[in-house]
Amino acid sequence: MTIDAVPGPSVPSVRLRAGGWALHAYTASGTVLGILVVIAAVDGDTVRALWLLLAALFIDGTDGLLARRLRVKETIPTFDGARLDDIVDYITYAFAPMVLLWTTGHLPAGTWGMVVAMIPLLASSYQFCRTDAKTDDHFFLGFPSYWNVVAFYVIVLELSAAVTATILLACAVLVFVPIKYLYPSRTNTHRALNLALAGLWLVLYAVILIDLPDRNVLLVAVSLAYIGYYLAASVTLTLVQSKRQ
């Protein structure tokens, strides 16, 4: 009598595993960008800092797509890429932007300014530890710590310290409000449209930076229109889904 061999688990190819490790290095490079943003901010080179934040945005917007293509969870199961992504995002989306706003004088002076800078960091610390911060249907729950985007518009629009503080505190409160925000690369609803608009926004970000310190009012307005769409679509989808439940 013969006994059929039970097939064992498939072993990922060396090329696929190498690609996975290269991708993790790509994600981790965001930490380098984070410290470079801080250095640029301390040096007073605001434009350079914003370019570095744009590079970090690009990496964060593409590494997830590449991770799914390379099946890194399967090929390198002992390495937590999601945790690495959260570490990098906290540095480049929260910590470095707060340093940039502080060094550029866009926060209130003295102790009050330090408190204003700390509140978004504390709110983001909470959010990055939530297991439901990214929902099963691929939304962000609560304001998704886009402090880098806030910093970009504060600097480009030359907002006052009082206005900046108001925006930061309002967004910190929204971290705790259960609105489901679009996850452009993963939310299934109008995914192609959301990806296209997010890509266009990144291009506008770059073009606006090229013009600084001059501001192209039209380009800034168009980029803000995307922010308006993002917020309106997120609130609308949240309300629609709540009515269905």
VMD Tcl script that draws the C-alpha trace (Angstrom):
set ca {
  {0.00 0.00 0.00}
  {1.35 3.43 -0.91}
  {0.84 6.59 1.09}
  {0.34 9.77 -0.86}
  {2.75 12.48 0.17}
  {1.16 15.51 1.73}
  {2.35 18.58 -0.12}
  {4.16 21.01 2.15}
  {3.83 24.76 2.10}
  {5.25 26.40 -0.98}
  {8.60 28.10 -0.45}
  {8.80 31.65 -1.84}
  {11.42 32.16 -4.48}
  {14.66 33.87 -3.56}
  {13.81 36.66 -5.99}
  {10.42 37.26 -4.35}
  {11.93 37.34 -0.86}
  {14.67 39.71 -2.01}
  {12.00 41.94 -3.49}
  {10.14 41.87 -0.19}
  {13.20 42.92 1.80}
  {13.95 45.65 -0.74}
  {10.40 46.92 -0.30}
  {10.79 47.02 3.49}
  {13.98 49.05 3.00}
  {12.03 51.35 0.69}
  {9.41 51.89 3.40}
  {12.06 52.35 6.10}
  {13.74 55.06 4.03}
  {10.90 57.29 5.21}
  {12.62 57.50 8.60}
  {15.67 58.98 6.86}
  {13.44 61.50 5.13}
  {11.94 62.34 8.50}
  {15.26 63.32 10.07}
  {16.19 65.22 6.90}
  {12.96 67.20 7.23}
  {13.89 68.10 10.80}
  {17.40 69.13 9.73}
  {16.00 71.26 6.90}
  {13.54 72.86 9.31}
  {16.27 73.70 11.81}
  {18.40 75.08 8.96}
  {15.50 77.32 7.96}
  {15.15 75.71 4.52}
  {11.37 75.39 4.44}
  {11.11 74.53 0.74}
  {13.58 71.68 1.09}
  {11.62 70.35 4.05}
  {8.40 70.40 2.00}
  {10.08 68.56 -0.88}
  {11.21 65.88 1.56}
  {7.68 65.58 2.95}
  {6.43 65.14 -0.62}
  {8.94 62.33 -1.15}
  {7.70 60.68 2.05}
  {4.12 60.99 0.80}
  {5.10 59.31 -2.46}
  {6.79 56.43 -0.67}
  {3.81 55.94 1.62}
  {1.41 56.07 -1.31}
  {3.25 53.39 -3.28}
  {4.75 50.94 -0.80}
  {1.40 49.36 0.07}
  {0.61 48.67 -3.57}
  {4.04 47.12 -4.03}
  {3.67 45.08 -0.83}
  {0.47 43.50 -2.09}
  {2.05 42.82 -5.47}
  {5.08 41.14 -3.86}
  {2.91 39.31 -1.27}
  {5.32 40.29 1.51}
  {3.05 38.95 4.26}
  {3.45 35.49 2.72}
  {7.07 35.68 1.65}
  {8.44 37.29 4.85}
  {5.91 36.34 7.55}
  {8.33 37.06 10.43}
  {8.58 40.78 9.63}
  {5.72 43.15 10.48}
  {5.59 45.58 7.59}
  {2.44 47.23 8.92}
  {4.23 48.17 12.16}
  {7.15 49.57 10.17}
  {4.71 51.61 8.10}
  {3.11 53.04 11.25}
  {6.51 54.01 12.69}
  {7.51 55.77 9.48}
  {4.13 57.48 9.14}
  {4.24 58.81 12.68}
  {7.63 60.38 12.02}
  {6.83 61.86 8.59}
  {3.11 62.62 9.02}
  {3.14 63.89 12.61}
  {6.49 64.54 14.30}
  {8.48 66.15 11.47}
  {5.59 68.44 10.37}
  {5.18 69.73 13.93}
  {8.90 70.52 14.08}
  {8.59 72.32 10.74}
  {5.65 74.43 11.92}
  {7.50 75.29 15.13}
  {10.73 76.36 13.40}
  {8.91 78.42 10.77}
  {7.10 80.44 13.42}
  {3.61 79.30 12.44}
  {2.76 78.24 15.99}
  {2.00 80.59 18.89}
  {5.05 81.76 20.81}
  {6.15 80.30 24.13}
  {4.49 77.60 26.19}
  {1.16 77.85 24.39}
  {2.89 77.06 21.09}
  {4.57 74.00 22.58}
  {1.21 72.78 23.89}
  {-0.39 73.26 20.47}
  {2.42 71.21 18.89}
  {2.11 68.45 21.49}
  {-1.65 67.92 21.13}
  {-1.52 66.59 17.53}
  {1.38 64.32 18.51}
  {-0.60 62.89 21.43}
  {-3.71 62.46 19.28}
  {-1.70 60.67 16.60}
  {-0.04 58.44 19.21}
  {-3.52 57.28 20.17}
  {-4.63 56.81 16.59}
  {-1.60 54.82 15.45}
  {-2.21 52.34 18.27}
  {-5.89 51.75 17.43}
  {-6.54 48.36 15.89}
  {-9.50 49.83 14.00}
  {-7.67 52.91 12.67}
  {-7.93 51.21 9.26}
  {-11.33 49.61 8.91}
  {-12.09 46.25 7.32}
  {-13.71 48.03 4.37}
  {-10.55 50.09 3.83}
  {-11.24 53.50 5.33}
  {-9.35 55.51 7.93}
  {-11.39 55.92 11.11}
  {-10.97 59.42 12.50}
  {-8.83 62.18 11.02}
  {-5.89 60.23 9.54}
  {-3.06 62.36 10.96}
  {-2.42 64.30 7.77}
  {-0.38 66.88 9.67}
  {2.07 67.01 6.75}
  {-0.75 68.20 4.50}
  {-1.83 70.74 7.11}
  {1.76 72.01 7.40}
  {2.02 72.34 3.62}
  {-1.04 74.61 3.39}
  {-0.14 76.58 6.51}
  {3.22 77.45 4.93}
  {1.98 78.01 1.37}
  {-0.96 80.16 2.50}
  {1.18 81.89 5.17}
  {-1.48 81.37 7.82}
  {-1.16 83.16 11.14}
  {-0.23 81.36 14.33}
  {-3.77 81.77 15.68}
  {-5.38 80.25 12.57}
  {-2.82 77.44 12.51}
  {-3.46 76.62 16.16}
  {-7.22 76.53 15.53}
  {-6.81 74.13 12.59}
  {-4.44 71.85 14.51}
  {-6.71 71.65 17.54}
  {-9.79 71.03 15.38}
  {-8.06 68.21 13.50}
  {-6.83 66.73 16.79}
  {-10.45 66.56 17.98}
  {-11.46 64.94 14.67}
  {-9.03 62.10 15.36}
  {-11.57 60.92 17.95}
  {-14.69 61.52 15.84}
  {-15.71 58.29 14.02}
  {-15.82 59.69 10.50}
  {-14.55 57.24 7.89}
  {-12.00 58.95 5.67}
  {-11.08 57.75 2.20}
  {-8.04 55.53 1.88}
  {-7.30 56.52 -1.75}
  {-5.30 53.45 -2.72}
  {-7.67 50.94 -1.07}
  {-11.22 52.28 -0.60}
  {-13.30 50.41 -3.18}
  {-15.85 53.19 -3.75}
  {-14.71 55.21 -6.79}
  {-11.20 53.82 -6.30}
  {-9.93 54.74 -9.78}
  {-11.22 58.31 -9.40}
  {-9.73 58.66 -5.92}
  {-6.33 57.39 -7.09}
  {-6.34 59.72 -10.08}
  {-7.27 62.75 -7.99}
  {-4.70 61.89 -5.30}
  {-2.03 61.57 -7.99}
  {-3.03 64.91 -9.48}
  {-2.84 66.50 -6.03}
  {0.74 65.24 -5.59}
  {1.67 66.78 -8.94}
  {0.06 70.08 -7.92}
  {1.99 69.96 -4.62}
  {5.24 69.70 -6.59}
  {4.35 72.47 -9.04}
  {3.31 74.78 -6.21}
  {6.66 74.12 -4.50}
  {8.56 74.96 -7.68}
  {6.93 78.41 -7.67}
  {7.64 79.20 -4.00}
  {8.05 81.77 -2.55}
  {5.63 82.98 -5.22}
  {2.16 81.44 -5.10}
  {0.09 80.45 -8.10}
  {-3.35 81.19 -6.69}
  {-5.12 79.05 -9.30}
  {-2.99 75.97 -8.60}
  {-3.41 76.36 -4.85}
  {-7.18 76.71 -5.32}
  {-7.34 73.56 -7.46}
  {-5.31 71.61 -4.91}
  {-7.61 72.83 -2.13}
  {-10.59 71.71 -4.23}
  {-9.27 68.16 -3.95}
  {-9.05 68.53 -0.16}
  {-12.66 69.72 -0.21}
  {-13.67 66.71 -2.32}
  {-11.80 64.33 -0.01}
  {-13.53 65.67 3.10}
  {-16.98 65.87 1.49}
  {-16.74 62.36 0.05}
  {-15.56 60.96 3.38}
  {-18.41 62.54 5.35}
  {-20.99 61.56 2.72}
  {-19.88 57.92 2.64}
  {-19.87 57.82 6.44}
  {-23.45 59.08 6.58}
  {-24.61 56.71 3.82}
  {-23.09 53.70 5.54}
  {-24.51 54.68 8.94}
  {-28.03 54.84 7.46}
  {-27.63 51.36 6.00}
  {-26.71 49.85 9.36}
}
mol new
graphics top color blue
foreach p $ca { graphics top sphere $p radius 0.5 }
foreach p [lrange $ca 0 end-1] q [lrange $ca 1 end] { graphics top cylinder $p $q radius 0.2 }
display resetview
